[in-house]
Amino acid sequence: MKKFAKAAIVLAAAGALALTGCGGGRTEATTSGSASGAAAGFEANAVIGVAMPQKTSENWVLAEQLFNDQLTAAGFQPSVQFANGGVTEQQNQIQAMIEKGAKVLIVGAIDGSQLGTQLAAAKQAGITVIAYDRLLTNTPDVDYYVAFDNYKVGVLQGTALLDGLKARKGDKSKWNIELMAGSPDDNNAKVFFDGAMSVLQPKIDDGTLTVLSKQTSFEQVVTQGWKAENAQKRFDTILSGFYQKADLDGILSPNDTLARAAMASVDAAGKPLPVVTGQDSEVESVKSIMAGKQYSTIFKDTNLLVAQSIKMVQALQKGGTPEVNDTKSYDNGVKVVPSYLIAPVIVTKDNAAEVYANDKTLGPLTKG
Ligand code: BGC
């Protein structure tokens, strides 16, 4: 997959845009377009199934509430379920939604490659399947993808790490960093990592950045289940093994929960605060950014993602074709899934007040 992402960039640069055959990847270049094949339409009060993963970050919890409220307000009957017990539970929940007569399934997968049987059953039943936030892979039975541009998220994280090193550790020109990725079963984790490494790898290659642990492949830096304790344990080991004498200047963290876990580990080791990236605009991390601790996060407005998903449901209900804005980037191994991608926003102490100006949970913000 790493090779694939690199190949994608090279090919896109050369203007060759047709890429196929790699599970869950992201191809390059985006264009506007619409997916083919209009649905037949369905009753205005239909059941809409929303299968959510585990509550591994605040954005999923907010999505649950927004889907319930807004699908109800739009006249539908939402069936929103988390699968805190894991993949089998999610498979059973999707099966139950099909049996309940759902007309659309919106799926935030725990493991996007493990739902093929259920999605085939959904297709058989004439249900439209929308992958939400995380791509559903290795199946022909996914119709649309609604997400933030995950590769772009990674690029922004890699860029923020470099910017932060220059801004906060500018007394040096070479820095020690460590890398972290999300859960390997979540398709997004690799896409985030590939995006970040498109920025960081050249700087590792030219000696600007050094990874003392030598853990630089995706497989070496994953965090099972997106769990804070797994990240913290890994950083405890890395710090005691490689940073007794050296300083750790920066950490690529794929999200806020893991950023705080890594920072706790650095703190416990009594080492100076590194530049740490994040994602999700979680309350604790935004506070930490304003206090000058965590360096960056990413704002992915869940309101927009849910609203876009519901727009798709409404178009389908009327027998129309949902709007997409990308028909080239997200190849799930079987097909390129027509997508509606929203731009993620990088947030540091400098622009936080502006970015969160309308956010009732986070604003108003003051720099600490
Ligand atoms: C989401 C991230 C989130 C992570 C853990 C990913 O699929 O895109 O926003 O931090 O899951 O919940």
Residues whose N, C-alpha, C, O or C-beta is under 5 A from the ligand:
A	BS01	BGC	T56 S57 D133 R134 D186 N188 W226 N255 Q279 D280
